[in-house]
Structure formats: C-alpha cells, structure tokens
Amino acid sequence: MLSRTADHLYWMNRYTERAENTARMLHVYYETSLLPQSAEKAQVGWQGLLSISELLPAYTAQHGEITAQGVMAFMVGDGENPSSIISCLRAARENARAVRGTLTTEVWETLNQTWLEVNRMLRSGQFDRDPGEFFEWVKFRSHLSRGVTVGTMLMDESFYFLRLGTFLERADNTARLVDVKFHALQSEFYGVENQRVQEYDFYHWSAILRSVSGFEVYRKVYRNVIVPERVAELLILRPDMPRSLHASMNEVVSNLSMVASDPASESLRLAGRLRADLQFGRIGEILATGLHAFLTQHLDRVNALGEHISREFLVPVTN
C-alpha cells in the first residue's frame, strides 16, 4: 500500500476517535459542573481540562478568562482550534475524501453525513440548547463509523491502518481523560507513608465511568461501591474493558503486527513494551509511584510510538 493512502486512512480514524474523546471529556465536565461546587473549584476544573489537552495557551490568548461556556465553545465549534470537535470531524472527512476509492460507500457516506449534520446542529444552536445531547450525538456517530467500517470493509491493510489509528488515539485520549479528572480532583491516593489521603464523592467517580461507558462494567466487575483505586485499575489495566489503556494497546499491537513486514520493526517493539507494562502492571505499584507521573509517561510513550509509526509506514510529519 502507498504510504500516502495509509496515512489518510490512519488519520481519518484518529480524528474521528479524537472528536469522540473530546466529546467524552467535555461531557464529564459539563455534568460535574452541574453539581454543587464553588465557582473557583469549577474554574480550576476547566483549566485542568485545557492543560491536559495542551490547549491552555491557545485558549487564554483568544478568550482570556476561563469560563465553562468559553471552554466548550472553544473545544466544540472553533474552527481555528485544530483539536476542536468541528476541526476533527472536518479533518476526518477530508482524509476520507482523499482515499474515497479505498473506502466502501457506507463508510464514506457515514463520515460525510456526520460532517454535514454537525454543521447544521451548530448553526441551529442545538449545541447551546442541550450540550449533553450534542456530546451523545458525537459519540453515537463515532460508534456508527466504527461499526460500518467493521461491517463493510475488506479486512486488508486498509482496514488494519484504520483500526491502528483508532486505538492509538484511544490509548492517548483515555490516559488524558483519566488524568484530567483525577488531577482536577487533586487525587493523590497515597503519600510517602502509603496512607490514604482523601475520599471523593460518588457522583464524581460515576461521571468519569459514564464518560467511558464504564459505569455498568464497573458494577459487573467489582460489585461494590465506587472507589478511586478500582476506577483507575479498570481504565488502565483491565484488558476486558474496551476503552482501557490495556485493551487499546492490545489492539494497537494486533493491527500493527498485520502491517509490519519486518519482525524487528521498531514500532512493533515499542508497542509491545508498552503493552507488556500494562499487562504485568499492578495498580498498587502505579499509585505508589504516582498516577499522574505514570499517565504522563504513558502519553509520552504513545506519542513516541506514533512518531515511529509515521516514519515507518506513513508520510512523516515535517516540522
């Protein structure tokens, strides 16, 4: 396969997944902002969301004061923000259009219809009237895109690059979602003496679980009250939780091995090491050394893996 074609397919699904995960992060904060809390605490939360998304400088330069309405507008409908939902869906559609002949009609029509519909919804003010419903719509369209891809695409290299883009992006975004929520709540579970520091409200933890469609999964797996350690374990280490870091890296390694002709591929080696750390890791060890530090390192390694994949298979990004 031509590297340019592979590049378009890979980024088409990365941008679709990024739009969904941005909607998930915003939905978490939109729901928790409705809970009783001080204005200062709410502002710190929105600031944390911008920071972990690496958008704080861009936002402050454009809007100044951090407000819930400003952050949501910036991350949803701002076409100048390359990480906004509208920008991600536009980029996904443009990448799909570039390889229209490689995609099935169903896949193309799904992405094209999503782009047309999101513009209509934003112009009509539907997002302003009910942000929660809009975020659910974005997630549904992403689910639909993945389902149509699996149900209609030939399982060849094109399919594997699509899936690779999806799960590498998810490995990045789930880590950001977990980190932004735990960091915003100043969740340091264990100190130097390995002592429990703080408990948090049930509604905050149920919100983050719902944001990754994990609330019912948590109840089924643990059959107990929601506690931070188990939330972290579910979203980081459980291979049977679809949006966990471990499950995402399993898919990355699986799809990468299908397109890597060289068994000594550096990308495959990096992906395998990252998966092994999640496969054999223990949540107690992660929390003892610091959850934020672990997730930051994970994000750095995922970014490094993405750069190696670009150099080895795709069109390299030039600075």
C-alpha positions as CSV (number, residue, x, y, z in Angstrom):
1,M,0.0,0.0,0.0
2,L,1.2,3.5,-0.8
3,S,2.3,5.3,2.4
4,R,0.1,8.3,1.5
5,T,-3.0,6.2,1.3
6,A,-2.1,4.5,4.6
7,D,-1.6,8.0,6.1
8,H,-5.0,9.2,5.1
9,L,-6.7,6.1,6.5
10,Y,-4.8,6.2,9.7
11,W,-5.6,9.9,10.3
12,M,-9.2,9.6,9.2
13,N,-9.9,7.3,12.1
14,R,-7.6,9.1,14.6
15,Y,-9.5,12.3,14.0
16,T,-12.9,10.5,14.3
17,E,-11.8,8.9,17.6
18,R,-10.4,12.3,18.8
19,A,-13.7,14.0,18.2
20,E,-15.5,11.3,20.2
21,N,-13.0,11.5,23.1
22,T,-13.1,15.3,23.2
23,A,-16.9,15.0,23.5
24,R,-16.4,12.5,26.3
25,M,-14.1,14.8,28.2
26,L,-16.4,17.8,27.8
27,H,-19.4,15.7,28.8
28,V,-17.6,14.8,32.1
29,Y,-17.0,18.4,33.0
30,Y,-20.4,19.5,31.8
31,E,-22.1,17.0,34.1
32,T,-19.9,17.6,37.1
33,S,-20.2,21.4,36.7
34,L,-23.9,20.9,37.4
35,L,-23.0,19.5,40.9
36,P,-22.9,22.0,43.8
37,Q,-19.4,23.5,44.0
38,S,-17.7,26.9,44.3
39,A,-17.0,29.0,41.2
40,E,-13.3,28.8,42.0
41,K,-13.3,25.0,42.0
42,A,-15.3,24.8,38.8
43,Q,-12.8,27.2,37.1
44,V,-9.8,25.1,38.2
45,G,-11.5,22.0,36.7
46,W,-12.0,23.7,33.3
47,Q,-8.4,25.0,33.4
48,G,-7.2,21.4,34.1
49,L,-9.1,20.2,31.1
50,L,-7.4,22.8,28.9
51,S,-4.0,22.0,30.4
52,I,-4.1,18.2,29.9
53,S,-5.3,18.8,26.3
54,E,-2.4,21.2,25.8
55,L,-4.8,24.0,24.8
56,L,-4.4,26.4,27.7
57,P,-2.1,28.9,26.0
58,A,-4.2,28.9,22.8
59,Y,-7.4,29.4,24.8
60,T,-6.1,32.2,27.0
61,A,-4.6,34.1,24.0
62,Q,-8.0,34.0,22.3
63,H,-10.5,34.2,25.2
64,G,-8.6,35.3,28.3
65,E,-10.8,34.4,31.3
66,I,-11.6,30.7,31.7
67,T,-15.4,30.0,31.7
68,A,-17.4,26.9,31.1
69,Q,-19.2,28.5,28.1
70,G,-15.9,29.7,26.7
71,V,-14.1,26.4,27.0
72,M,-17.0,24.4,25.5
73,A,-17.3,26.8,22.6
74,F,-13.5,26.7,22.0
75,M,-13.4,22.9,22.1
76,V,-16.6,22.3,20.1
77,G,-17.2,24.8,17.3
78,D,-14.0,26.8,17.0
79,G,-12.6,26.1,13.5
80,E,-9.4,27.8,14.4
81,N,-8.7,25.3,17.1
82,P,-7.3,22.1,15.4
83,S,-8.4,20.0,18.4
84,S,-12.0,21.1,18.4
85,I,-14.8,18.7,17.6
86,I,-15.6,20.6,14.4
87,S,-12.0,20.6,13.3
88,C,-11.5,16.9,14.0
89,L,-14.6,15.9,12.0
90,R,-13.6,18.2,9.1
91,A,-10.1,16.6,9.1
92,A,-11.6,13.1,9.2
93,R,-13.9,13.9,6.3
94,E,-11.0,15.4,4.2
95,N,-8.8,12.4,4.8
96,A,-11.7,10.1,3.8
97,R,-12.3,12.2,0.6
98,A,-8.6,11.8,-0.3
99,V,-9.0,8.0,-0.3
100,R,-12.6,7.7,-1.4
101,G,-11.8,4.8,-3.7
102,T,-10.4,2.8,-0.9
103,L,-13.4,3.1,1.3
104,T,-16.8,1.4,0.9
105,T,-19.7,3.7,0.1
106,E,-21.2,3.1,3.5
107,V,-18.1,4.3,5.3
108,W,-17.8,7.4,3.1
109,E,-21.5,8.3,3.5
110,T,-21.3,7.9,7.2
111,L,-18.4,10.3,7.6
112,N,-19.8,12.8,5.1
113,Q,-23.2,12.8,6.7
114,T,-21.6,13.4,10.1
115,W,-19.8,16.5,8.8
116,L,-22.9,17.9,7.2
117,E,-25.1,17.2,10.2
118,V,-22.6,18.7,12.8
119,N,-22.5,21.9,10.8
120,R,-26.3,22.1,10.8
121,M,-26.5,21.4,14.5
122,L,-24.0,24.1,15.4
123,R,-25.7,26.7,13.1
124,S,-29.1,26.0,14.5
125,G,-27.9,26.5,18.1
126,Q,-28.7,22.9,19.0
127,F,-25.5,22.6,21.0
128,D,-26.2,25.7,23.1
129,R,-29.7,24.4,23.9
130,D,-28.5,21.0,25.1
131,P,-24.7,20.3,25.2
132,G,-25.2,16.9,26.8
133,E,-27.4,15.7,23.9
134,F,-24.9,17.0,21.4
135,F,-22.0,15.2,23.1
136,E,-24.0,11.9,23.0
137,W,-24.7,12.5,19.3
138,V,-20.9,12.9,18.6
139,K,-20.2,9.6,20.4
140,F,-23.0,7.8,18.5
141,R,-21.7,9.0,15.2
142,S,-18.2,7.7,16.1
143,H,-19.7,4.3,17.1
144,L,-21.6,4.2,13.9
145,S,-18.4,4.9,11.9
146,R,-16.5,2.1,13.6
147,G,-19.4,-0.3,13.1
148,V,-19.8,0.5,9.4
149,T,-16.1,0.1,9.0
150,V,-16.0,-3.4,10.6
151,G,-19.2,-4.4,8.9
152,T,-18.3,-3.4,5.3
153,M,-14.6,-3.0,4.8
154,L,-12.4,-5.8,3.5
155,M,-10.0,-6.9,6.2
156,D,-6.8,-6.0,4.4
157,E,-4.1,-3.4,5.0
158,S,-6.6,-0.5,4.6
159,F,-8.7,-2.0,7.4
160,Y,-5.7,-2.5,9.7
161,F,-4.4,1.1,9.3
162,L,-7.9,2.4,10.1
163,R,-8.0,0.3,13.2
164,L,-4.5,1.2,14.2
165,G,-5.4,4.9,14.1
166,T,-8.5,4.3,16.2
167,F,-6.8,2.5,19.0
168,L,-3.6,4.5,19.2
169,E,-5.7,7.6,19.5
170,R,-7.8,5.9,22.2
171,A,-4.7,4.9,24.1
172,D,-3.8,8.6,24.2
173,N,-7.2,10.0,25.0
174,T,-8.2,7.6,27.7
175,A,-5.0,8.4,29.5
176,R,-5.8,12.1,29.2
177,L,-9.4,11.6,30.3
178,V,-8.3,9.7,33.4
179,D,-5.5,12.2,34.2
180,V,-7.6,15.3,33.7
181,K,-10.3,14.0,36.1
182,F,-8.0,12.6,38.8
183,H,-5.7,15.6,38.5
184,A,-8.6,18.1,38.7
185,L,-9.9,16.5,41.8
186,Q,-6.3,16.6,43.2
187,S,-6.5,12.8,43.6
188,E,-3.3,11.7,45.2
189,F,-4.3,8.4,46.7
190,Y,-1.1,7.5,48.5
191,G,1.5,9.6,50.2
192,V,5.1,8.8,51.1
193,E,3.9,6.7,54.0
194,N,1.4,4.9,51.7
195,Q,-1.5,6.4,53.6
196,R,-4.9,7.1,52.1
197,V,-5.3,10.9,51.7
198,Q,-8.8,11.7,50.5
199,E,-12.1,10.2,49.5
200,Y,-14.3,11.7,46.8
201,D,-18.0,12.0,46.1
202,F,-19.8,9.1,44.4
203,Y,-21.1,11.4,41.7
204,H,-17.7,12.5,40.5
205,W,-16.5,8.9,40.1
206,S,-19.7,7.7,38.4
207,A,-19.3,10.7,36.0
208,I,-15.9,9.6,34.8
209,L,-17.1,6.0,34.5
210,R,-20.1,7.0,32.4
211,S,-17.8,9.1,30.2
212,V,-16.1,5.9,29.0
213,S,-19.2,3.8,29.1
214,G,-17.8,2.1,32.1
215,F,-20.4,2.5,34.9
216,E,-22.2,-0.7,34.3
217,V,-19.0,-2.5,33.6
218,Y,-17.6,-1.4,36.9
219,R,-20.7,-2.7,38.7
220,K,-20.4,-6.0,37.0
221,V,-16.7,-6.4,37.6
222,Y,-16.3,-5.2,41.2
223,R,-19.9,-5.5,42.6
224,N,-19.1,-2.8,45.2
225,V,-19.1,0.9,45.9
226,I,-17.1,3.1,43.5
227,V,-13.6,3.7,44.9
228,P,-10.8,5.6,43.1
229,E,-8.3,2.8,43.1
230,R,-10.7,0.5,41.2
231,V,-11.7,3.2,38.8
232,A,-8.0,3.6,37.9
233,E,-7.5,-0.1,37.7
234,L,-10.5,-0.6,35.4
235,L,-9.5,2.2,33.0
236,I,-5.8,1.4,32.9
237,L,-5.1,-2.3,33.4
238,R,-8.2,-4.3,32.6
239,P,-7.8,-5.9,29.2
240,D,-11.6,-6.7,29.0
241,M,-12.6,-3.1,29.5
242,P,-13.0,-1.8,25.8
243,R,-11.7,1.7,26.4
244,S,-8.9,0.9,28.9
245,L,-5.3,1.6,28.1
246,H,-4.5,-2.2,28.2
247,A,-7.3,-3.1,25.8
248,S,-6.3,-0.2,23.4
249,M,-2.7,-1.3,23.3
250,N,-3.7,-4.9,22.7
251,E,-5.5,-3.7,19.5
252,V,-2.6,-1.5,18.5
253,V,-0.1,-4.4,18.7
254,S,-2.5,-6.7,16.9
255,N,-3.1,-4.4,14.0
256,L,0.5,-3.2,13.8
257,S,1.7,-6.8,13.5
258,M,-0.6,-7.2,10.5
259,V,1.1,-4.4,8.6
260,A,4.7,-4.7,9.8
261,S,6.5,-7.0,7.4
262,D,9.7,-6.8,9.4
263,P,9.5,-8.7,12.7
264,A,12.3,-6.4,14.0
265,S,10.1,-3.4,13.4
266,E,10.9,-0.6,15.9
267,S,7.3,0.5,16.1
268,L,6.2,-3.1,16.9
269,R,8.9,-3.3,19.6
270,L,7.8,-0.1,21.3
271,A,4.1,-1.1,21.1
272,G,4.9,-4.5,22.6
273,R,6.9,-3.0,25.5
274,L,4.1,-0.5,26.3
275,R,1.6,-3.3,26.3
276,A,3.8,-5.5,28.5
277,D,4.0,-2.8,31.1
278,L,0.2,-2.7,31.2
279,Q,-0.2,-6.4,31.0
280,F,2.0,-7.1,34.0
281,G,1.5,-3.9,35.9
282,R,-0.3,-3.7,39.3
283,I,-2.5,-0.7,40.3
284,G,-0.9,-0.6,43.8
285,E,2.5,-0.1,42.3
286,I,1.2,2.6,39.9
287,L,-0.5,4.5,42.7
288,A,2.5,4.3,45.0
289,T,4.8,5.9,42.4
290,G,2.1,8.5,41.4
291,L,-0.8,8.1,39.0
292,H,-0.1,11.5,37.3
293,A,3.5,10.6,36.6
294,F,2.5,7.2,35.2
295,L,-0.1,8.7,32.9
296,T,2.3,11.4,31.7
297,Q,4.9,8.8,30.9
298,H,2.3,6.7,29.1
299,L,1.4,9.7,26.9
300,D,5.0,10.4,26.1
301,R,5.5,6.8,25.0
302,V,2.3,6.8,22.9
303,N,3.4,10.0,21.2
304,A,6.9,8.4,20.5
305,L,5.2,5.3,19.1
306,G,3.0,7.5,16.9
307,E,6.2,9.2,15.5
308,H,7.8,5.8,14.8
309,I,4.7,4.6,13.0
310,S,4.7,7.7,10.9
311,R,8.3,7.3,9.9
312,E,8.0,3.6,9.3
313,F,4.7,3.3,7.5
314,L,3.1,6.7,6.8
315,V,4.0,10.1,5.4
316,P,6.5,11.5,8.0
317,V,5.4,14.7,9.8
318,T,7.8,17.5,8.9
319,N,8.4,20.4,11.3
